[in-house]
């Protein structure tokens, strides 16, 4: 019988990130479907709070690797902690969040354990008594169903694919797992964390709304002149008012390299589409964007799609949007921001 092990690292405050709680839901549902035991493996400076938060998940055991060396993201210590936790729990299937720490170190742990790993898993199910993982390829245009006989089988789960675990907290007995940390393992040390404030951050994966800006924002308007500065103010005003996440079409982010007038806060990290990101938000609003297929393919996981465009025959009107507003985006966003206060 398989043993399902959920792995997670604690955040700086000792809690578990939303992505980890989503991975726990995936692990719990798989264990229930297989009728297999579920174990939890945690690592960080202190795992007591995290263990209490997941105490009601039905795990038969909770294992912890604790110490200051495991508080910071670092390949050597992360891989060592993951390996030790899997060995302590006799893991045959390992499930973790698809975040930067696990994406970097879990493949190394899988290799040390003699196992296999699959990343970016979007769904898990039990079929004929065997676990089956589904993940996308080629920007989610292709879906693959994967089942392996090799054990341990490690899986990282993409965020937004499962509901976050929300069980009541309780008391959990944590079995300590000792992982010696040599001087060589800890020689890589972070010096500082430099991050924008919440108001300056424009890429928000957990936001309910995605706002996508197209190249039309920087083009000449009805008066024959571009209004790039006003466009930036309108977009940032909307993002600040409703805490939406910002996306962009490829044509707009490419304009910066061509020396044209651009929105200064946009980078290639904002690009949505075939050669960009495939975000997952409940709602999306596209503005000054024609809705061509290479861009729209990045919207496949957006729940409700709306667009603002002056062209009633644009791509969004061809069944790619739930609602198309044939209007001037400048006028629309001025009114929206006014209503938002």
C-alpha positions in Angstrom: 0.0 0.0 0.0 1.2 3.5 -0.8 1.9 6.0 1.9 1.1 9.6 0.9 3.3 12.3 2.3 2.5 16.0 2.2 5.7 18.1 2.4 5.7 21.8 3.3 8.0 24.5 4.5 6.9 27.2 6.9 6.8 30.8 6.1 8.8 33.4 8.1 5.9 33.7 10.6 5.7 29.9 11.1 2.5 29.5 9.0 1.9 27.6 5.8 1.4 29.4 2.5 -1.9 29.2 0.6 -0.1 27.1 -2.1 0.9 24.6 0.5 -2.6 24.3 1.9 -3.8 23.7 -1.6 -1.3 20.9 -2.0 -2.5 19.4 1.3 -6.0 19.2 -0.1 -4.6 17.4 -3.1 -2.7 15.0 -0.8 -5.7 14.4 1.4 -8.1 13.7 -1.5 -5.6 11.3 -3.0 -5.0 9.4 0.2 -8.8 9.1 0.7 -9.2 7.8 -2.9 -6.5 5.2 -2.5 -7.5 4.3 1.1 -3.8 5.0 2.0 -2.4 6.6 5.1 -1.4 10.2 5.0 1.6 11.7 6.7 2.8 15.3 7.0 6.4 16.4 6.7 7.2 20.0 7.8 10.5 21.9 7.9 11.5 25.4 9.0 12.7 27.4 12.0 9.7 26.2 14.0 6.9 23.9 12.8 4.7 23.9 15.9 2.2 26.4 14.5 2.0 24.8 11.1 1.5 21.4 12.7 -1.4 22.7 14.7 -3.0 24.2 11.6 -3.1 20.9 9.8 -3.8 18.7 12.8 -7.3 17.9 11.6 -6.3 16.7 8.1 -6.4 13.1 9.1 -2.7 12.5 9.0 -1.5 9.4 10.9 1.9 11.1 11.7 3.5 14.5 11.5 7.3 14.8 11.1 9.3 17.9 11.5 12.8 19.1 10.7 13.5 22.2 12.8 16.3 24.7 13.0 17.4 28.1 11.8 19.3 26.5 8.9 15.9 25.4 7.4 14.2 28.8 7.7 15.8 30.2 4.6 15.5 28.9 1.0 18.7 27.1 0.1 19.2 24.0 -2.0 21.5 22.0 0.2 19.5 22.3 3.4 16.1 22.1 1.7 17.0 18.9 -0.3 18.4 17.3 2.9 15.3 18.1 4.9 13.0 16.8 2.2 15.0 13.6 1.8 15.0 13.0 5.6 11.3 13.6 5.9 10.5 11.2 3.1 12.7 8.5 4.6 11.2 8.9 8.1 7.7 8.6 6.7 8.5 5.8 4.4 7.0 7.9 1.6 5.9 6.2 -1.7 4.0 9.3 -3.1 5.1 12.8 -2.1 3.0 15.9 -2.8 4.2 19.5 -2.3 3.4 22.9 -3.6 4.8 24.0 -6.9 6.7 26.9 -5.4 10.3 28.1 -5.9 11.8 26.0 -3.0 10.2 22.7 -4.0 10.7 23.3 -7.7 14.4 23.8 -7.0 15.1 21.2 -4.3 12.6 18.4 -4.6 14.0 17.0 -7.9 17.3 16.6 -6.0 15.6 14.8 -3.1 13.8 12.5 -5.6 17.1 11.6 -7.1 18.6 10.8 -3.7 15.7 8.6 -2.9 15.9 6.8 -6.2 12.4 8.0 -7.2 10.8 10.1 -10.0 9.2 13.5 -10.0 6.6 15.3 -12.1 5.9 19.0 -11.7 3.1 21.5 -12.4 0.3 18.9 -11.7 -3.1 20.4 -12.2 -5.3 17.4 -11.1 -5.1 14.1 -9.3 -7.5 11.2 -9.3 -7.6 7.5 -8.6 -8.4 5.3 -11.6 -8.5 1.5 -11.3 -6.9 1.7 -7.9 -3.9 3.7 -9.2 -3.1 7.4 -8.9 -3.2 9.5 -12.1 -1.8 13.0 -12.3 -2.7 15.5 -15.0 -0.5 18.3 -16.1 -0.3 20.6 -19.2 2.3 21.0 -21.8 2.9 23.7 -24.5 1.3 26.4 -22.4 -1.5 24.1 -21.4 -2.6 23.4 -25.0 -1.9 19.8 -24.4 -2.9 17.8 -21.3 -1.1 14.6 -20.2 -2.2 12.0 -17.8 0.7 10.4 -16.0 0.8 7.2 -13.8 4.0 5.7 -12.6 5.0 2.5 -10.9 8.3 3.8 -9.7 8.4 4.8 -6.0 8.8 7.3 -4.4 6.9 9.4 -6.9 7.1 13.1 -6.1 4.6 15.6 -7.4 4.4 19.4 -7.2 0.9 20.8 -7.5 0.3 24.1 -9.3 -1.5 26.8 -7.3 -5.1 27.5 -8.0 -6.0 24.0 -8.9 -7.3 22.8 -5.5 -9.1 24.5 -2.7 -6.9 25.5 0.2 -7.3 23.2 3.2 -9.4 25.0 5.8 -9.8 22.4 8.6 -10.0 23.4 12.3 -6.7 23.7 14.1 -5.8 21.3 16.8 -3.0 19.6 18.7 -0.5 17.5 16.7 2.4 15.5 18.1 5.5 16.2 15.9 8.1 13.5 15.5 11.4 15.3 15.2 13.7 14.2 12.4 17.4 15.1 12.8 19.2 16.5 9.8 22.9 17.4 10.5 23.9 20.6 8.8 27.6 20.9 7.8 29.4 24.1 7.2 29.5 23.4 3.5 25.7 23.0 3.4 25.1 26.4 5.0 27.8 28.4 3.1 25.1 30.0 0.9 23.3 32.6 3.0 20.8 35.3 2.1 21.9 38.8 2.9 18.6 40.7 2.5 15.1 40.4 1.0 14.2 43.2 -1.4 10.6 43.2 -2.4 8.1 45.9 -3.4 5.4 46.9 -1.0 1.9 45.5 -1.5 0.8 48.7 -3.3 3.8 48.6 -5.7 3.4 44.9 -6.5 1.4 44.6 -9.8 1.6 40.8 -10.3 -0.8 39.3 -7.7 -1.4 35.6 -8.3 -4.1 35.4 -5.6 -6.1 38.4 -6.9 -9.7 37.8 -8.0 -9.3 40.0 -11.1 -6.8 40.1 -13.9 -6.4 43.4 -15.8 -4.7 43.1 -19.1 -3.4 46.1 -21.0 -2.9 46.1 -24.7 -0.8 48.2 -27.1 -3.8 50.5 -27.8 -3.1 52.3 -24.6 0.1 53.9 -26.1 -1.3 54.6 -29.6 -2.6 57.9 -30.9 -6.1 58.7 -29.5 -9.0 60.7 -31.0 -7.1 64.0 -30.7 -4.2 62.6 -32.7 -1.8 62.4 -29.8 -0.8 59.5 -27.5 -1.6 59.8 -23.8 0.7 57.3 -22.3 1.1 59.1 -19.0 -2.6 59.2 -18.4 -2.9 55.6 -19.4 -0.4 54.7 -16.7 -2.3 56.7 -14.1 -5.7 55.1 -15.0 -4.2 51.5 -15.0 -2.4 52.0 -11.7 -5.4 53.7 -10.2 -7.6 50.7 -11.0 -5.0 48.2 -9.7 -4.6 50.1 -6.5 -8.4 50.4 -5.9 -9.3 46.8 -6.4 -6.0 45.0 -5.9 -6.1 43.4 -9.3 -3.2 41.7 -11.0 -1.7 43.2 -14.1 -1.1 41.4 -17.3 0.0 42.6 -20.8 -0.1 41.6 -24.4 3.2 40.6 -26.1 3.0 43.6 -28.5 2.9 46.1 -25.6 5.9 44.7 -23.7 7.8 44.4 -26.9 7.4 48.1 -27.7 9.9 49.0 -25.0 12.7 47.3 -26.9 11.7 49.1 -30.0 12.2 52.5 -28.3 8.5 53.4 -28.5 6.5 55.1 -25.7 5.6 52.5 -23.2 4.1 52.0 -19.7 7.1 52.1 -17.4 5.8 49.6 -14.9 5.4 46.8 -17.5 8.0 44.1 -18.0 8.0 40.7 -19.9 6.9 39.1 -16.6 3.5 40.7 -17.2 3.1 39.0 -20.6 0.1 36.8 -20.9 -0.3 34.3 -23.7 1.4 31.6 -25.7 4.9 32.9 -24.9 4.0 34.3 -21.6 2.1 33.4 -18.4 -1.2 31.4 -18.1 -2.6 33.0 -14.9 -5.6 31.7 -12.9 -8.1 34.3 -11.7 -11.8 34.3 -11.2 -12.3 37.3 -13.6 -10.4 39.0 -16.3 -10.7 42.4 -18.1 -8.8 43.0 -21.3 -8.4 46.6 -22.5 -7.0 47.9 -25.8 -6.2 44.4 -26.8 -7.5 42.7 -30.0 -7.9 39.2 -28.6 -5.8 37.3 -31.0 -5.3 33.6 -30.4 -1.6 33.7 -29.3 -2.7 36.0 -26.5 -6.1 34.5 -25.6 -4.6 31.0 -25.1 -3.2 32.5 -21.9 -6.7 33.1 -20.7 -7.9 29.5 -20.7 -8.0 29.4 -16.8 -9.8 32.7 -16.4 -13.3 32.1 -15.2 -15.2 35.2 -16.5 -13.7 37.1 -19.5 -14.6 40.7 -20.4 -13.0 43.1 -22.8 -13.1 46.7 -23.8 -12.3 47.5 -27.5 -13.4 50.1 -30.1 -13.5 47.4 -32.8 -16.8 45.4 -32.7 -15.2 42.7 -34.9 -12.1 42.1 -32.8 -11.0 38.7 -31.7 -12.8 39.0 -28.3 -16.1 39.3 -30.3 -15.5 35.9 -31.9 -16.6 33.9 -28.9 -13.5 34.6 -26.8 -15.1 36.9 -24.3 -18.2 36.6 -22.2 -18.8 40.3 -22.5 -17.4 42.8 -25.0 -17.8 46.6 -24.4 -17.4 48.5 -27.6 -16.1 51.7 -26.1 -13.0 53.8 -25.5 -10.9 52.3 -22.8 -9.8 55.7 -21.5 -13.4 56.8 -21.0 -14.4 53.5 -19.5 -11.5 53.3 -17.0 -12.0 57.0 -16.0 -15.6 56.2 -15.1 -14.6 52.9 -13.3 -12.0 54.6 -11.2 -14.4 57.4 -10.4 -16.9 54.8 -9.1 -14.3 53.0 -7.2 -13.5 56.2 -5.4 
